[in-house]
Amino acid sequence: MNSFFIRSAILVACCCCMTGANAEEKVFKLKQTIPLPGVEGRIDHLALDASGERLFVCALGNNSVEVLDLRRGERIHSITGLGAPQGIVYIPDLGRLFVANDKGGIFKIYDAKSFQTVGELNFKDDADNVRYDDATKKIYVGFGSGGIAVVNAPDGKQIGSIKLSAHPEAFELEKQGKRIFINVPNSRDVAVIDRDKGEVIATWKTDLAFGNFPMALDETNHRLFLGCRMPSKLIVLNTDSGDVVTKIDISGDPDDVFYDSKRHRIYATCGAGKIDIIEQTGADAYRALAKIDTADGARTGLFVPERDTVFVAVPHRGSQQAEIRAYRVE
């Protein structure tokens, strides 16, 4: 009798493991790995040149931006001598690459073909996340102890600044509205900015989940997704009211969160070595779908919905080389 139950338990466990593995294979499939030899330290955010098949990688700890050829699957250039690059945006219409640096708050502007410097702004300290509004040709840059700089993309000139209570982390721009939602972890809240007024119009709390660094927006369903680190939770906010809709456990050290509107999923890249996949079954209903194994410290990435691809940045740690992994979303 005991041996029967033991064999049954083993069979059930094996089936569960197979089911979990199959679930992971059905949602994500590794399709490309591009090594980054000689790149040391933390890797931060990424940007894509879709028509040129290039990926730009902020190698923060290496003080460089690595330029990858996705067709050839290799690095083709390094922009060196930077000061801990964090945020990056590529604007194809202008042929310009904009890079925000932590050290000194320097915002560098490059010709995206020659990689020659064509402009520079000085935000004094900790230039970080960068977002581009294609409709108005404005770039928004989080910086310092609490500010969002507004830059006119065509001429690279600063045209405004919006005061915040503390340093901004990830933020999202409404496309159908005029608000910006900004994670301000040191104030333990989300700041809401009116772009026309150039000021904070509301602050929303995160229901005792702190360390809110990454963010994604589902504008259609009026939902905002925050990746929190203390404890590790995905917080869902209602963008009409600022109320917390729900909280879902996720893996440790999330640093990027993406919303897949086609599949109604949220992807959280976590430094604990996982990509957490959360399924949205309704505006107020969410469930954990799968966890994809990556590597220790692989907490930043880029979701490109037009390619059904998630790029994940893997830092050099021990025997694990620095590399970029591209996962096909099924």
N, C-alpha and C positions, 0 to 999 in steps of 0.2 A: 504493500500500500504506500509506504513512504517513498519507495523508489519510483512508483507511478507518479506521485505528486511532484517529485524532483524533476523527472523527465518532462512533465507537463509545464512546469515553471520555466525550464530551460527553453522549451519549444516556444512558449509565449514570448519570452525575452528576446529570442532570436528573431521572431516575426516582427516584434516592435522595432528592433534595430534595423531590420531590412526595410520596414515601412518608413522609418525616419530617413534612412539613406536614400531611398527612392524619392521621398518628398523633396529632399535637397536637390537631387539631380533633376527633378522636374521643374524646379523654379530657377535655379542658377546652374550654369555650366561654364567652367573655366575654358576660355578659347585662346588666350594669348598671355604670354609672360615676357616682359621686356626688362632685362637686367640693367641695373644702374651701378656699374663697377666704380669704386672709389667714392661713392656718395655716402657720407656718414651723417649720423644724427637724425633728428626728427624730420619728417616730411609733412608739409602742410598742404595747401589747396592746389587745385588743378584747373586748367582751362583747355578747351578744344578749339582747334582750327579745323572745322569740318571739311571744307573744300580742299584744303591742303594736306589733310590726313596727318596733322601734327598734334601732339599733346604737350602742353607746357606744365611743368611740375615745379612747384615751389619747394626746393630742398632747403628748408629753413636752417637746419643744423649744419649744412654744408655751405651756407651763404651763396647759393647759386640757384638759377632756374635752369632746369634740364629740359632740352627740346628733343622730343621723340618723334621718329617717323613710324607711323602705325602700319604703313604698307610693308616696310622693311623689317619692322620689329626691332628697331635699334635706336640708340641715342645718336643724334647727328650734330648737336651743339650744346655748349654750356655757357650761360651768361654768368660770369663770375664776379667776385668783388662786391657782392651785395651785403646787406646787413640784416640777416635773418628774414628773408622774404616770406610773407604769410598769405596775402591775398593777391589775386591775379585775375585780369579780364583781358580777353582778346576781342578786338572789334574789327571784323573783316572789312567793312566798308571804308575804314580809315587806314587799314594796314598797320595798326598800332597795337602794341602790347603794353599794358599798364600793370605795374608791380608795386605792391605796398610792403614796406619794410618795417620791422619792429624797431631796429636800432636807429635812433635819430628821427623816426617817423618819416623817412624819405619815401616819396611816391615817384617812382621812375617811369618814364615813358620811352618806349623803344620802337624803332622801325622794325616791323615783324619779319622783314626779309634779310636785312643786313645786320640786325640786332645792334645797330648804333643808337646811342642815346640821343633822343630828339627833344627831351623836355624833362623837367623835374620840379616837384613841389615839396615843400618842407612843412610837415605837420608837427614837428618838434619831437614827438614820441609815439611809439607803438602804433604805426599805421597797420591796419589789420584786414578785416573783411572788406571786400569790394563787390558792388553790384552795379549793373548797367541798365538804364532805362532807355531802350531803343526808341521809344516814341518821342522822347524829349531830348535825346542825345546827351543825357546827363549821367555822370558816374557818381556814385555815393561811396564814401570811404569812411569806415569807422576808425577812430584814432584816439590816442591819449587817454586822459583820465575822464573823458566823457564828451565825445563829440562825433558828429557825422559831417564830413566835409562834402560839399557839392562842387563837382568839377564839370565844366563844359568840355565834352569829349573832343570836338573838332579842333579846338585850339589849345587844349590842355591847361586852361586857366581856371583857378578856383573862383567860383561865383557866389559861394555861400557857406554857412556853417550853422549847424543846429546843436544846441547845448543839451547834454544828457547828464544824469546824476552820477554816472560812473562809466568805466570803459565798456563800449559795446562789443558784443561778440556777433554771432550770426544774425542776419536780418533779411527780411523778405519784403519786396515791393508788390503792392497790388497792381494788377494790370487793368482791371475794370474800375478801380477807385484811385484815391490819392493818398492812401495811408502807407506808412512803413511800419512794420512790426519788428522790434529790436530786442534781442536777449541782452539783459543787463544783469549778469549773475552777481556782481558785487552789491547790487541793490536788491537782489532776490526778487526781480520782477521782469515783466515785459513792458517796454515803453512803446507807445503808439504815437507816431508822428503824422501830422498833416503836412504833406509836401508843399501845398500851396501857401499855408501859413508859416511853414518853417519852424514849427514848435511842437512840443509834446502836448497831446490833448488827452491822454489817458495813461494809466499804468495798471497792469494786471498782475495779480499774485499767482503763484504756481502751486498752491496747496501743499506747503511743507516739503516740496521736492526742490532741491537747490542745485547749484552748479549747472544752470541752464545755458549750455554753449551752442549746440546745433539747433537748426530750425528748418521747417518746411511748411509750405502753405498749400492747402486745397481751397482755392478761391471759390470754386463752384458750390461746394457744400459749406462754406464759411467756417472752415476748421483750420486751426493752427497747431502744428506738431512741434513739441519741444523735447529735445533729448537732455535729460537731467542726470547728474552724476552722483548726487547725494540725497537719497539713494538712486540707483540706476533705474530710471523710469522714463517711459514715453508719456508725456502729458499732452492731452488733447484739449484745446481751448476753443470756445465758440467766439468767432470774431465779431459777432453782432453784439455780444454782451460782455465778453471777457471771462465768462464763467468756465470753470473746469468741467469738461464733459466726462472724462474718464482718465484713468492712469493704468499703464500696462508695464509689467516688469520687462526689462531688457538687460543685455549683457553690460559689463562694466566699461567705463571710460568711453562713452559715445562722443564723437567729434564731428560727424556729418550725418544729416538726416535728409532723405529725399522722398518725395511723393510721386508715385507712379499712377497718373490719372487713368491710364488705359486699363490697368489691371486692378485698380483700387487697392494699392499696397503702399506701405511705408517701409523703406530700407534704412536701417541704422548701422553705420559702420562703427565698430567699437574696438578700442585698443586692447580689450581682453582677447582679441583674436577671433571675433565673430562678426558676421553680418546678420543682424536680426531682421526677419521679414514679418511684418504685421499685416494682416488682412483686414481691410475695411469692408464690413458686410452691410454697413449703413452709416449714416452721418454720425450716429451715436454708438455704433457697435463695432468692436474690434477684437481680433483674436490673434495670438501668436501662431504663425504658420510654419516657420522653419528657422533654423540657425545654421549658417554656412561657416565652416571653419576657414580662417584665413591665416594670420600669423600674429605673434605678439607685437603690439604696438601699431598694427595696421588700422588706424582709426580715421583716416581721411580718404576721400574718394570723390568721384564725380559720376552722376547718373546722366546718361544721354538718352532721353526717351526715343528720339528719332532713330537711334541705332539699337535700341533694346539692350543697352550695355551699361554695366557699372564698372568703372575703373577704381581699383583700390591701390593705395600707396603702402608698400611694405618697407619698413626701415631695416637697415643692417643691424641685426642683434645676434651675437654668437655666430653660429654656423649659417644662419639665415642671411642671404645676401639682400641688399637693397634692390627692389624691383617694383615694377608696376604690373598688376594683374588686371586682365579684362575678362569680366564674366558676362556671358550671354544670358539675358533674362528670358525665360521660356514662358 
